[in-house]
Amino acid sequence: MKQKKQNVLMTLDELMKTRLPGLVKPVPHRRTVERWFKRAQIPYYKANPSASHGGGTRYFSVAAAERLF
């Protein structure tokens, strides 16, 4: 039986420490990466979805972020 690939989520800081160094050198500033993700419409999720205007940690889709690069 084939297993489905799970959608892995990471915070921006986790992505910048673990995944981006293997994809982009040098790793750009945090704000730059945020802008890239926003322009590319990388989906993100919050632990508290009712905190739509600020507050709360955002978790980004790792697969979508890797496809961007």
C-alpha positions in Angstrom: 0.0 0.0 0.0 1.3 3.4 -1.0 1.6 6.0 1.8 0.6 9.5 1.3 3.3 12.1 1.7 2.6 14.3 4.7 2.5 18.0 4.4 5.3 19.1 6.7 5.0 22.6 8.3 7.8 24.7 9.7 8.2 28.2 11.0 10.1 30.7 9.0 13.0 30.5 11.4 13.1 26.7 11.2 13.1 26.9 7.4 15.9 29.4 7.4 18.1 27.3 9.7 17.4 23.9 8.1 16.1 24.0 4.5 17.2 27.2 2.9 20.9 26.9 3.4 20.8 23.9 1.1 18.8 25.8 -1.5 20.1 29.4 -1.4 23.5 30.7 -0.6 23.9 33.0 1.2 20.6 32.8 3.0 18.8 36.2 2.5 17.5 38.3 5.3 14.3 37.2 7.1 12.2 40.0 5.6 13.3 39.2 2.1 12.3 35.6 2.5 8.9 36.7 3.9 8.3 38.9 0.9 9.3 36.1 -1.5 6.8 33.8 0.2 4.1 36.4 0.1 4.6 37.1 -3.6 4.7 33.4 -4.4 1.6 32.8 -2.3 3.2 30.1 -0.2 0.4 28.9 2.1 0.8 29.3 5.8 -1.2 28.2 8.8 -1.5 29.5 12.3 -1.9 27.5 15.5 -4.7 30.0 16.4 -6.6 30.7 13.1 -8.7 33.4 14.8 -5.6 35.5 15.1 -5.8 36.7 11.5 -4.4 40.2 12.2 -1.0 39.7 13.8 -0.1 37.5 16.7 0.6 33.8 16.6 3.3 31.8 14.9 2.9 31.1 11.2 3.8 27.7 9.9 4.7 27.4 6.2 4.4 24.5 3.9 7.9 23.1 3.4 7.0 21.5 0.1 5.7 24.7 -1.4 8.7 26.7 0.0 11.1 24.2 -1.7 9.3 24.4 -5.0 9.9 28.2 -4.9 13.6 27.6 -5.0 
